[in-house]
Amino acid sequence: MPRISVRAFAEMLRLPAYEQLRILYEQKYPQQQPQSFKIPYYQPALRGMRAYYGSGNNVAELTAARAAARALALASRARHNLRAINAFAGSRQARRTLSIQPQPNVVVQAAPNVELRLQFDIYALESDNPKRLFYNFRNVPIDPSIAKTTLEIAHWVLEQNGTPAPYSALEYIDLESGDAYRINRTAARTTRLISANARIISTLWPTI
């Protein structure tokens, strides 16, 4: 059964069919694809950000994350992780006070044989309010429509899972541009596209 990440699914909704096939192939065979746009590629930066918040905003954690990034065997990965860490450190995001919380594994069915997998980059409390954060680590700004669609789908998945969060909890933070995207509703069109695209994935998956 195909299990598609919410991030990948959000990108697919606005792409032509041949581009959707590319993303599905990457989801089905993740080890065969370049990793530079994927979250695992940026785990050193993300671990550093989580440790920074978890330590009460101790900048030593970002220093340690930079050292870990420099030690990466792949030079391009080291460079991109350092870029992301420095972008975070110089942004207003580094001035926030977040209490990191354990993150549940959320998987729901979008169609009878298609699952959507949701994992936020940071799952936290801010002044006792829930925060569910995605980050754009890439070296180009994220398309605002994709960022907002990702949030809409994430909110839908949480509702389907029986663990809803207020819209105000969800943010997509672009480290490249410094923008932070939020939503206040899930458009009916997005809900329809979730169902329609899940059916398309169900049809295409066996042929990939």
N, C-alpha and C positions, 0 to 999 in steps of 0.2 A: 504494500500500500504506500503510495507517495505521501511523504511528510514534508511540507514546504514551509520554510521560515516566513514569518510575517513580513520581514523586510523584502525578501525575494518576491513574494506574492504581490506586494504593493507596487514594485517596479513593473511586474508583468502586466498589471491592469491597464497601463497606458502605452504598451508596446505593440507593434504589429506581430503577426503570427510567427514569423521567422525569428524575431528577437525573443519571443516567449519560449521557443524551442531551445534557444541558447541557454537561457536561465534554467529551464528544466533539466537540460543536460548537466549543467553545473551542479544542480541540486542532487541529481541521481548519481553522478560520478565526481564528488567533490575533490578527490585527490588527484584528478587528472587535469585540473584547471589552475591557471595562475591565481595566486592567493592575495594579491596586493590590494584588492578592494574588499576583502572579507574580514569580518570581525576577528577570527582566530589570528590573522596576520598581525593584528594590533593588540593582542593580549598583553604584551609587556606594558604598553601605554595604559591600557584599561586597568590592569592590576595596580599600577602606580596611582592612578586616580582614585581607585577604591581604597587603597591603603592610606592615601592622603586624607580622604574624608574620615576614614575609620580611626585615624590617629588624632582627630581634632584639628585638621588642617596643618599638620606638621610638614614644613617644606622639605625636611630631610627625606621624606618618602618619595618626593619627586626627584630628588638627587639620586636616590637609590634606583629609581625607575630609569633614569638616564643612563646610569652605569650598566644596568641590565640590558638596556637597548644597545649600548655600544658593544656589548659582548656578543651580540647575535652574530651567527656565522655569515649570514647573507647581508652584504653591505647595504643593498637597497632597503631591506627590511629594517635594518638599524637606522638608516636615514629617515625613513618614513615614521618610525616610532618616535624618534627624537623630535621630529617636526610636530607630531601630535601632542607630545608631552609639553613642549615649549608653547604651543598654541593654547593649551589648557592653562598652563601656569600664568600666561599673560592675559587671560580673559577674566571677565567678571564671574565666570563659573567658579574660579578658584576662591572667590570671596564668600561663597555659599557655605552654610553649615548643614551638612547632611549626616544623618545617622543611618549607616548601612544596615539593611535588614536581610534575613535569609530570603532567597527568591524561590518560589515554587516553580516546578516544571509544568507549564500549561500547554496542553495539546487538545484541540477540539476538531470535530469533523465539520468540514465545510461542504462536503458532499458525502454520499454513502461510503465511498472508498477513497476519500482525499482528506488528509489531516493538515491542519495549520499548527505550526509550533511557534510559541511566543516566548521570547526571553529578552528582557530589557537589559541594557548595559549596566544600569544602576537602579536598584530597588531600595528605596530609603524613606525616611521620615525627615521633614523639614519643619521645624516648629510644631511638631506633633501632627503635621499634615502629610498624607502619603504622597510620594513622588516616584514616578515610573519614567525613567529617562532613557532615550536613545541618543547616541552621538554619531555624527558624521566625522569619521577619521580621515576620509580621503583628502587628497590635495586639490580637489576642485569642490566648489560649493554644491550642496545637494539642491536639486530642483524643489522649490517650495511646495509644488503640488504633490510630489512624491512623499515629502516629509509629512504633509498633512494627511495624505491617504494612508500612510503607515500608521499614524496615530488613530485614525478612524477604524482601521482594521484591528489594531491592538485592542481598542475599546470594545469592539464587537466580540472579539475572542474572549475577553475577560467576562463579558456578560453571558456568553454561551457557556462558559465554564462555571458560572455561578459564583464568580468572585469579582463583581463589578468594582470599578474605581471611578471616582468623579473625574469629569473631563479635565478639571484643573490639575489633576495629578500627573497628566501625561504631557511630556515635552520631548521635542526632537531638537537637539542642540547641534548646531553646525560649527565645529571648531575652526573650520577654514574661514568662514565669513563672519563669525561671531553672532549670527542670528539664532534665536530660539523660537521654535514654532510650537503653537498650541492650537487646540480646537475647542469649540463649545457645543458641537453636535456631530453626529454621524449622518452624512447625507444619505437619503434614500437611494440615490444612484449608486453609491458605494456598496450598500447592502446588496443591491441587485447584481452588481458586478462580481461580488464575492461568490455568489451562487453560480452565476454563469461561467466564470472562469474556472471554478472548481470542477464543473462538469467537463469543460474543455481539457483540463489537466487529466481527468480520469480517462478520457479518450486517447490522449496523446501519449501518456506515460508508457504503456506497453510497447509503443513503436520506437522509443528512444534507445 
